[in-house]
Structures are given as structure tokens and as C-alpha cells.
Amino acid sequence: MQKDEASALALILKDCGCARQLIDECIRIKANSGEKELLPVLQQQRYRLLDKIHEEQQKLDVLDYVIFRLKQGGLKNV
């Protein structure tokens, strides 16, 4: 893998919120094994990010419910 290709991959992964350790691992995998072997690692990271999104969505839903109840007259019988 060329240096500019590794730098581009590192920048993309950094922008996606990947930790330095994961970025280094991805660069190593791509250099040694190729793109096909990199896919499962990136898919696993995608699942982790999606789990975080779902957790935050649940928090948002609860907050929206509290706001709704307050607008309806209070938090009695919640």
C-alpha cells in the first residue's frame, strides 16, 4: 500500500471517530492482506457506531416523552 493511500485511509477512519489503535490495525490489514480482509473490521466498527446511535436515540425518546408530558400538564402518573 502506498503512503498516500495509507494516509487517506487514516484520515477517513479518524473522521469516522475510529481510535488510533483501530486505524493502525486497518492500515496494517490493508497493507498485508488487502481490502477484502479489511471489510469485516470496518463492518464491526459500523455496528459499534450504530449501537451508540441507538443508545442515544433511546435517551432522546425518553427526553421527548418528558417534554411531551410537561406540556400536557405535568409528570403525574408517569
C-alpha positions, 0 to 999 in steps of 0.5 A, a space after each residue: 500500500 502506498 503512503 498516500 493511500 495509507 494516509 487517506 485511509 487514516 484520515 477517513 477512519 479518524 473522521 469516522 471517530 475510529 481510535 488510533 489503535 483501530 486505524 493502525 490495525 486497518 492500515 496494517 490489514 490493508 497493507 498485508 492482506 488487502 481490502 477484502 480482509 479489511 471489510 469485516 473490521 470496518 463492518 464491526 466498527 459500523 455496528 459499534 457506531 450504530 449501537 451508540 446511535 441507538 443508545 442515544 436515540 433511546 435517551 432522546 425518546 425518553 427526553 421527548 416523552 418528558 417534554 411531551 408530558 410537561 406540556 400536557 400538564 405535568 409528570 403525574 402518573 408517569 
